[in-house]
Amino acid sequence: MSLAPGRLLSWSLSAILIGWVVIYNAMRVAGGTPAGVALTSFIIGAIAGLAVMGIGIWVRGRLIASGRIHPVDPEMEIPGPAQMNPGQKQLLGIAWPAVAVAAGVQIVEAVLLFVDWRGTPAEIRATAQLIMAVWFIFAGMWMAWEANNLRDFDAGGLDSVALGALLSTVLAGVAVSRDFSITISFITVIAAGVATVVAYYGVHRLARDRGTPWMTITAGVIVLSSLIIPIVTR
């Protein structure tokens, strides 16, 4: 059974993020410097993550073909406001403030990262710091818009918010390990991490509402890693 393009893209991005986090932190624990392992860990982690995902999809397909497992509602749609039950609406009442807080924190981080980058001598400026600032301002503005949609029970973009918040969490963890605006970066890990877990759980409740929320659990592990490992390896 083939995966829909949207789900395949989401799985691929998640695999790359997970692979990067694992390899980056393994190289940091082994004694590598943040700047020295950033690009190498991303390349190795992305390849490893996609390889593991590919093997997993192949095994899944074989098990489905043999009848040993059965896919459950593989592409259910997120319901509109009129189709949501009270529990789902209550969950969105928790999700939109979490996403709004993450949006505000990321905008603040973007400003502080850019100010710090501008104040650093040109010969030692880190391009990664500027890239992070650009991402955080984009993600912050986008998530602020999505938070307003969630407040109106429009959850059509919740799965994208979950993935975006996860990326912000990982990047903020990298910012902590590289001493980029440490305090706000640490706060961003927490705020974006909470938004990540809430959003992934929201997608599970809205689209399936049964079974084990594996993406929520996986996201939670990545969030905790992004929070703990940069501190331990400093």
C-alpha positions in Angstrom: 0.0 0.0 0.0 1.6 3.3 -1.1 1.7 6.4 1.0 0.0 9.7 -0.1 2.5 12.4 -1.1 1.7 14.6 1.9 2.3 11.8 4.4 5.5 10.7 2.6 6.8 14.3 2.8 5.9 14.6 6.5 7.6 11.2 7.3 10.7 12.2 5.3 11.1 15.5 7.0 10.6 13.8 10.4 13.1 11.1 9.5 15.7 13.8 8.5 15.1 15.7 11.8 15.4 12.6 13.9 18.5 11.4 12.1 20.1 14.8 12.4 19.3 15.1 16.2 20.7 11.6 16.9 23.9 12.0 14.9 24.5 15.6 15.9 24.3 14.8 19.6 26.3 11.6 19.3 29.1 13.6 17.6 28.8 16.2 20.4 29.0 13.6 23.1 32.1 12.2 21.3 33.8 15.5 21.7 33.0 17.4 18.5 32.4 21.1 18.6 29.0 22.5 17.5 30.4 24.3 14.5 32.5 21.4 13.5 29.8 18.8 13.5 26.8 20.8 12.3 27.0 20.1 8.6 28.5 16.7 8.8 25.9 15.5 11.3 23.1 16.9 9.1 24.3 15.0 6.0 24.9 11.7 7.8 21.8 12.1 9.9 19.6 12.9 6.9 20.9 9.9 4.9 20.6 7.5 7.9 17.1 8.8 8.8 15.8 8.4 5.2 17.4 4.9 5.0 15.7 3.8 8.2 12.4 5.2 7.0 12.8 3.5 3.6 13.4 0.1 5.3 10.5 0.7 7.6 8.1 1.5 4.7 9.3 -1.6 2.9 8.8 -3.8 6.0 5.4 -2.2 6.5 4.4 -2.9 2.9 5.5 -6.6 3.2 3.5 -7.1 6.4 0.4 -5.5 4.9 0.7 -7.6 1.7 1.0 -10.8 3.9 -2.0 -9.8 5.9 -0.1 -9.7 9.2 -1.0 -6.1 9.8 -3.8 -3.9 8.5 -3.5 -0.2 8.0 -6.0 1.8 9.9 -7.7 4.8 8.2 -4.4 5.7 6.4 -5.6 9.1 5.1 -8.4 10.4 7.3 -9.2 14.1 7.0 -9.2 16.5 9.8 -12.8 17.5 10.4 -14.2 21.0 10.0 -15.7 22.9 13.0 -19.2 21.5 12.3 -18.0 17.9 12.4 -15.9 18.2 15.6 -17.1 16.7 18.9 -16.9 18.7 22.1 -13.7 16.9 23.2 -12.0 17.8 20.0 -13.0 21.5 20.3 -11.8 21.5 23.9 -8.4 20.2 22.7 -8.1 23.0 20.2 -8.9 25.4 23.1 -5.6 24.1 24.6 -3.7 24.0 21.3 -4.2 27.5 20.0 -2.7 29.3 23.1 0.3 26.8 23.0 0.9 27.6 19.3 0.4 31.4 20.0 3.0 31.4 22.8 5.5 29.5 20.6 4.9 32.0 17.8 5.6 35.0 20.1 8.7 33.4 21.6 10.1 32.6 18.1 9.6 36.2 16.9 11.5 37.4 20.0 14.3 34.9 19.3 14.5 35.9 15.7 15.1 39.6 16.7 17.7 38.7 19.4 19.5 36.4 17.1 19.7 39.0 14.3 20.8 41.7 16.7 23.5 39.4 18.1 24.6 38.5 14.6 24.8 42.1 13.5 26.9 43.0 16.6 29.4 40.2 15.9 32.6 41.1 13.9 32.1 40.3 10.2 35.0 37.8 10.2 33.5 35.6 12.8 29.8 35.9 12.1 28.0 32.5 11.9 25.8 32.1 8.9 23.9 29.5 10.8 22.8 32.2 13.3 21.3 34.3 10.5 19.6 31.3 8.9 18.0 30.5 12.3 16.8 34.1 12.7 15.2 34.0 9.3 13.5 30.7 10.1 12.2 31.9 13.5 10.7 35.1 12.1 9.0 33.1 9.4 7.8 30.4 11.7 6.7 32.8 14.3 4.5 34.8 11.9 3.1 31.7 10.3 2.3 30.0 13.6 0.6 33.2 14.9 -1.7 33.1 11.9 -2.3 29.4 12.4 -3.0 30.0 16.1 -5.8 32.4 15.1 -7.2 29.7 12.8 -7.1 27.1 15.6 -9.0 29.6 17.8 -11.8 29.5 15.2 -11.6 25.7 15.2 -10.0 25.6 11.8 -7.4 22.9 12.2 -6.6 22.2 8.6 -3.0 23.3 9.1 -2.4 21.6 12.4 -0.2 18.8 11.0 2.0 21.4 9.3 2.2 23.4 12.6 3.3 20.2 14.4 6.2 19.6 11.9 7.2 23.3 11.9 7.2 23.5 15.7 9.3 20.3 15.8 11.9 21.9 13.5 11.9 25.1 15.6 12.5 22.9 18.7 15.5 21.2 17.1 17.0 24.5 15.8 16.6 26.1 19.2 18.4 23.2 20.8 21.2 23.6 18.3 21.2 27.4 19.1 21.7 26.6 22.8 24.6 24.3 22.1 26.2 26.9 19.9 25.8 29.7 22.5 23.4 31.7 20.3 21.2 33.8 22.6 21.1 31.0 25.1 18.3 32.2 27.4 15.7 32.8 24.7 16.8 29.8 22.8 16.2 27.6 25.9 12.8 29.2 26.3 12.1 28.5 22.6 12.9 24.8 23.0 10.3 24.6 25.8 7.6 26.7 24.1 8.0 25.2 20.6 8.4 21.7 22.2 5.1 22.1 24.0 3.4 23.3 20.8 4.9 20.3 19.0 3.5 17.7 21.4 0.1 19.4 21.7 -0.2 19.7 17.9 0.8 16.1 17.1 -1.6 14.9 19.7 -4.3 17.2 18.3 -3.8 15.7 14.8 -4.1 12.2 16.3 -7.3 13.1 18.2 -8.9 14.9 15.2 -7.9 12.5 12.4 -8.0 9.1 14.2 -8.8 9.4 17.9 -7.8 5.8 18.6 -4.7 3.7 18.9 -1.3 4.7 20.2 -0.3 8.3 19.2 3.2 7.2 18.0 4.1 10.5 16.3 3.3 12.4 19.6 5.5 10.0 21.5 8.3 10.3 18.9 8.0 14.1 18.9 8.2 14.1 22.7 11.4 12.1 22.7 12.9 14.6 20.2 11.8 17.6 22.3 13.3 16.1 25.5 16.6 15.4 23.6 16.7 18.9 22.3 16.2 20.2 25.8 18.5 17.9 27.7 21.4 17.0 25.5 22.6 20.6 24.6 22.8 21.3 28.4 24.7 18.0 29.1 27.2 18.5 26.3 28.0 22.1 27.1 
